[in-house]
Amino acid sequence: MPDGERFGLQLQLRRAAVSAACNIVEGATRVGTNDYCRFLEISRGSARECAYLLRLASRLRLLPDRADALSTRYEGLSAGLFSAIGRLRTGSSLPGHRQ
């Protein structure tokens, strides 16, 4: 992104991307399913935020064509998290996580 966006859109995108990953990691350390799901929901919100910010940056012509592909990947992450939350809430287990 241009230097003028370093503390605006670029910083917000970086924060959302870090939040998406960190909340998955932090949630995985939680013992209770409800607590774990809460962190996954926060992560999902951050992933959706990343997807939006990337599409916005693309429309504003602040990022090269890769922005749309990255946005699609964050939308996929959001969908995967939605599925995982649903499975956990209905009592299905996820690989690598205890109930």
Residue frames as a rotation matrix with the C-alpha (Angstrom) as fourth column:
MET 1
0.580 0.815 0.000 0.00
0.815 -0.580 0.000 0.00
0.000 0.000 -1.000 0.00
PRO 2
0.232 -0.473 0.850 1.11
0.267 -0.809 -0.523 3.58
0.935 0.349 -0.062 -0.42
ASP 3
-0.719 -0.628 -0.299 2.98
0.475 -0.129 -0.871 5.20
0.508 -0.768 0.391 2.46
GLY 4
-0.665 0.511 0.545 -0.05
-0.589 -0.807 0.038 7.38
0.460 -0.295 0.838 3.21
GLU 5
0.425 0.868 -0.258 -2.01
-0.535 0.471 0.702 4.28
0.730 -0.160 0.664 4.21
ARG 6
-0.462 -0.730 -0.503 0.61
-0.017 0.574 -0.818 2.96
0.887 -0.370 -0.278 6.61
PHE 7
-0.997 0.071 -0.017 -1.33
0.014 -0.045 -0.999 4.11
-0.072 -0.996 0.044 9.68
GLY 8
-0.295 0.947 -0.129 -4.82
-0.929 -0.316 -0.191 3.82
-0.222 0.063 0.973 8.22
LEU 9
0.660 0.657 -0.364 -6.14
-0.743 0.643 -0.187 0.96
0.111 0.394 0.912 6.17
GLN 10
0.073 -0.728 -0.682 -2.84
-0.324 0.629 -0.707 -0.93
0.943 0.273 -0.189 6.21
LEU 11
-0.810 -0.391 0.438 -2.60
-0.507 0.090 -0.858 -0.91
0.296 -0.916 -0.270 10.01
GLN 12
-0.013 0.895 0.445 -6.25
-0.928 0.155 -0.339 -1.94
-0.372 -0.417 0.829 10.40
LEU 13
0.640 0.191 -0.744 -5.75
-0.591 0.741 -0.319 -4.82
0.490 0.644 0.587 7.97
ARG 14
-0.360 -0.862 -0.357 -2.65
-0.287 0.466 -0.837 -5.98
0.888 -0.198 -0.415 9.83
ARG 15
-0.691 0.150 0.707 -4.43
-0.718 -0.029 -0.695 -5.86
-0.084 -0.988 0.128 13.19
ALA 16
0.393 0.919 0.044 -7.39
-0.890 0.392 -0.234 -7.85
-0.232 0.053 0.971 11.86
ALA 17
0.436 -0.300 -0.848 -5.12
-0.441 0.750 -0.492 -10.47
0.784 0.589 0.195 10.28
VAL 18
-0.697 -0.717 0.031 -3.13
-0.330 0.282 -0.901 -10.92
0.637 -0.638 -0.433 13.49
SER 19
-0.420 0.630 0.653 -6.35
-0.860 -0.047 -0.508 -11.07
-0.289 -0.775 0.562 15.52
ALA 20
0.541 0.651 -0.533 -7.81
-0.796 0.600 -0.075 -13.80
0.271 0.465 0.843 13.27
ALA 21
0.102 -0.593 -0.799 -4.84
-0.110 0.791 -0.602 -16.08
0.989 0.149 0.015 13.84
CYS 22
-0.796 -0.517 0.316 -4.19
-0.332 -0.065 -0.941 -15.26
0.507 -0.854 -0.120 17.50
ASN 23
-0.164 0.806 0.569 -7.78
-0.977 -0.051 -0.208 -15.86
-0.139 -0.590 0.795 18.59
ILE 24
0.632 0.284 -0.721 -7.75
-0.458 0.887 -0.052 -19.33
0.625 0.364 0.691 17.04
VAL 25
-0.262 -0.843 -0.470 -4.55
0.074 0.468 -0.880 -20.13
0.962 -0.266 -0.060 18.91
GLU 26
-0.798 -0.029 0.602 -5.75
-0.557 -0.344 -0.756 -18.67
0.229 -0.938 0.258 22.21
GLY 27
0.207 0.971 0.121 -9.13
-0.974 0.192 0.124 -20.37
0.097 -0.144 0.985 21.91
ALA 28
0.367 -0.118 -0.923 -7.48
-0.265 0.938 -0.225 -23.74
0.892 0.327 0.312 21.36
THR 29
-0.720 -0.683 -0.124 -5.97
-0.039 0.218 -0.975 -23.50
0.693 -0.697 -0.184 24.85
ARG 30
-0.377 0.666 0.644 -9.39
-0.917 -0.366 -0.158 -23.14
0.130 -0.650 0.749 26.49
VAL 31
-0.962 0.015 0.273 -10.85
-0.079 0.940 -0.331 -26.15
-0.261 -0.340 -0.903 28.24
GLY 32
-0.233 0.968 0.094 -14.54
0.208 0.144 -0.968 -25.34
-0.950 -0.206 -0.235 27.86
THR 33
-0.368 0.177 0.913 -16.34
0.918 0.223 0.327 -25.53
-0.146 0.959 -0.245 24.52
ASN 34
0.713 0.701 0.023 -18.27
0.698 -0.706 -0.117 -22.28
-0.066 0.099 -0.993 25.08
ASP 35
0.491 -0.630 -0.601 -15.05
-0.065 -0.715 0.697 -20.39
-0.869 -0.303 -0.392 25.79
TYR 36
-0.524 -0.689 0.501 -13.37
0.405 0.317 0.858 -21.94
-0.750 0.652 0.113 22.74
CYS 37
0.008 0.631 0.776 -16.33
1.000 -0.006 -0.006 -21.01
0.002 0.776 -0.631 20.52
ARG 38
0.811 0.271 -0.518 -16.23
0.353 -0.933 0.066 -17.42
-0.466 -0.237 -0.853 21.78
PHE 39
-0.052 -0.919 -0.392 -12.62
-0.158 -0.380 0.911 -17.09
-0.986 0.110 -0.125 20.59
LEU 40
-0.610 -0.115 0.784 -13.48
0.670 0.453 0.587 -18.71
-0.423 0.884 -0.199 17.26
GLU 41
0.475 0.847 0.238 -16.32
0.871 -0.415 -0.262 -16.22
-0.124 0.332 -0.935 16.83
ILE 42
0.603 -0.367 -0.708 -13.94
-0.083 -0.912 0.402 -13.32
-0.793 -0.184 -0.580 17.44
SER 43
-0.502 -0.835 0.227 -11.53
0.082 0.215 0.973 -14.86
-0.861 0.507 -0.040 14.95
ARG 44
-0.206 0.529 0.823 -14.34
0.951 0.306 0.042 -15.21
-0.230 0.791 -0.566 12.40
GLY 45
0.804 0.503 -0.317 -15.20
0.456 -0.864 -0.215 -11.53
-0.382 0.029 -0.924 12.80
SER 46
0.187 -0.835 -0.518 -11.58
-0.303 -0.551 0.778 -10.59
-0.934 0.012 -0.356 12.21
ALA 47
-0.609 -0.364 0.705 -11.41
0.474 0.545 0.691 -12.80
-0.636 0.755 -0.159 9.12
ARG 48
0.311 0.800 0.513 -14.53
0.942 -0.189 -0.277 -11.11
-0.124 0.570 -0.812 7.71
GLU 49
0.750 -0.115 -0.651 -12.98
0.028 -0.979 0.204 -7.74
-0.661 -0.171 -0.731 8.48
CYS 50
-0.346 -0.938 0.006 -9.83
-0.054 0.026 0.998 -8.74
-0.937 0.345 -0.060 6.55
ALA 51
-0.366 0.279 0.888 -11.91
0.872 0.437 0.222 -9.85
-0.326 0.855 -0.403 3.57
TYR 52
0.714 0.700 -0.001 -13.77
0.671 -0.684 -0.286 -6.54
-0.201 0.204 -0.958 3.55
LEU 53
0.532 -0.563 -0.633 -10.64
-0.175 -0.804 0.568 -4.40
-0.829 -0.191 -0.526 3.95
LEU 54
-0.526 -0.737 0.424 -8.86
0.246 0.346 0.906 -6.26
-0.814 0.581 -0.001 1.15
ARG 55
-0.055 0.594 0.803 -11.81
0.995 0.102 -0.007 -5.78
-0.086 0.798 -0.596 -1.21
LEU 56
0.852 0.335 -0.403 -12.00
0.359 -0.933 -0.016 -2.11
-0.381 -0.131 -0.915 -0.23
ALA 57
0.075 -0.920 -0.384 -8.28
-0.176 -0.392 0.903 -1.63
-0.981 0.000 -0.191 -0.86
SER 58
-0.550 -0.220 0.806 -8.71
0.662 0.474 0.581 -3.31
-0.510 0.853 -0.115 -4.23
ARG 59
0.416 0.798 0.435 -11.62
0.909 -0.354 -0.220 -1.02
-0.022 0.487 -0.873 -5.18
LEU 60
0.867 -0.145 -0.476 -9.56
-0.005 -0.959 0.283 2.00
-0.498 -0.243 -0.833 -4.10
ARG 61
0.821 -0.570 0.022 -6.67
0.171 0.208 -0.963 0.65
0.545 0.794 0.268 -6.20
LEU 62
0.555 -0.618 0.556 -4.34
-0.831 -0.435 0.347 0.59
0.028 -0.655 -0.755 -3.22
LEU 63
-0.042 -0.524 0.851 -3.36
-0.393 0.791 0.468 -3.06
-0.918 -0.315 -0.239 -3.67
PRO 64
-0.734 -0.264 -0.626 -2.45
-0.678 0.226 0.699 -5.14
-0.043 0.938 -0.345 -6.69
ASP 65
-0.042 0.781 -0.624 -4.76
-0.738 0.397 0.546 -7.82
0.673 0.483 0.560 -8.12
ARG 66
-0.661 -0.286 -0.694 -3.76
0.150 0.855 -0.496 -10.27
0.735 -0.432 -0.522 -5.36
ALA 67
-0.840 0.339 0.423 -6.13
-0.539 -0.443 -0.716 -8.51
-0.055 -0.830 0.555 -2.96
ASP 68
0.143 0.961 -0.238 -9.18
-0.958 0.195 0.209 -10.29
0.247 0.198 0.949 -4.37
ALA 69
0.118 -0.175 -0.977 -7.53
-0.101 0.977 -0.188 -13.71
0.988 0.121 0.097 -4.05
LEU 70
-0.878 -0.461 -0.128 -6.51
0.106 0.073 -0.992 -12.95
0.467 -0.884 -0.015 -0.46
SER 71
-0.526 0.771 0.359 -10.01
-0.850 -0.461 -0.254 -11.73
-0.031 -0.439 0.898 0.32
THR 72
0.335 0.638 -0.694 -11.43
-0.667 0.681 0.304 -15.00
0.666 0.361 0.653 -0.99
ARG 73
-0.333 -0.540 -0.773 -9.07
0.208 0.757 -0.619 -16.93
0.920 -0.367 -0.140 1.28
TYR 74
-0.970 0.022 0.242 -10.22
-0.234 -0.360 -0.903 -14.97
0.067 -0.933 0.354 4.33
GLU 75
-0.059 0.998 -0.039 -13.83
-0.988 -0.053 0.146 -15.64
0.144 0.047 0.988 3.34
GLY 76
0.203 0.035 -0.979 -12.92
-0.210 0.978 -0.009 -19.34
0.956 0.207 0.206 3.24
LEU 77
-0.820 -0.515 -0.250 -11.40
0.176 0.189 -0.966 -19.08
0.545 -0.836 -0.064 6.71
SER 78
-0.675 0.636 0.374 -14.57
-0.735 -0.531 -0.422 -17.41
-0.069 -0.560 0.826 7.94
ALA 79
0.278 0.795 -0.539 -16.70
-0.806 0.498 0.320 -20.21
0.523 0.345 0.779 6.46
GLY 80
-0.144 -0.431 -0.891 -14.47
0.125 0.885 -0.449 -22.86
0.982 -0.176 -0.074 8.05
LEU 81
-0.972 -0.197 0.126 -14.72
-0.078 -0.237 -0.968 -21.17
0.221 -0.951 0.215 11.43
PHE 82
-0.258 0.956 0.140 -18.51
-0.962 -0.267 0.053 -20.94
0.088 -0.121 0.989 11.09
SER 83
0.337 0.330 -0.882 -18.63
-0.406 0.896 0.180 -24.67
0.849 0.297 0.436 10.40
ALA 84
-0.538 -0.635 -0.554 -16.31
0.262 0.499 -0.826 -25.48
0.801 -0.590 -0.102 13.32
ILE 85
-0.857 0.280 0.432 -18.37
-0.513 -0.527 -0.677 -23.37
0.038 -0.802 0.596 15.71
GLY 86
0.116 0.970 -0.213 -21.55
-0.940 0.176 0.291 -25.09
0.320 0.167 0.933 14.58
ARG 87
0.156 -0.138 -0.978 -20.03
-0.040 0.988 -0.146 -28.54
0.987 0.062 0.148 15.07
LEU 88
-0.834 -0.528 -0.161 -18.76
0.156 0.055 -0.986 -27.64
0.530 -0.847 0.036 18.52
ARG 89
-0.653 0.643 0.401 -22.09
-0.758 -0.547 -0.356 -26.19
-0.010 -0.536 0.844 19.60
THR 90
0.397 0.835 -0.380 -23.95
-0.822 0.508 0.258 -29.35
0.409 0.210 0.888 18.50
GLY 91
0.614 -0.170 0.770 -21.53
-0.568 0.582 0.582 -31.60
-0.547 -0.795 0.261 20.35
SER 92
0.925 -0.378 0.039 -19.45
0.290 0.634 -0.717 -32.87
0.247 0.674 0.696 17.43
SER 93
0.501 -0.815 -0.290 -15.74
0.305 -0.147 0.941 -32.98
-0.810 -0.560 0.175 18.07
LEU 94
0.861 -0.382 -0.336 -13.04
-0.497 -0.485 -0.720 -31.29
0.112 0.786 -0.607 16.05
PRO 95
0.629 -0.711 -0.314 -9.75
0.546 0.692 -0.472 -33.02
0.553 0.125 0.824 15.24
GLY 96
-0.349 -0.935 0.062 -7.13
0.540 -0.255 -0.802 -32.14
0.766 -0.247 0.594 17.82
HIS 97
-0.593 0.184 0.784 -9.50
-0.590 -0.762 -0.267 -30.57
0.548 -0.621 0.560 20.35
ARG 98
-0.850 0.278 -0.448 -10.99
0.475 0.773 -0.420 -32.27
0.230 -0.570 -0.789 23.38
GLN 99
-0.017 0.941 0.339 -14.61
0.189 -0.330 0.925 -31.78
0.982 0.080 -0.172 24.38
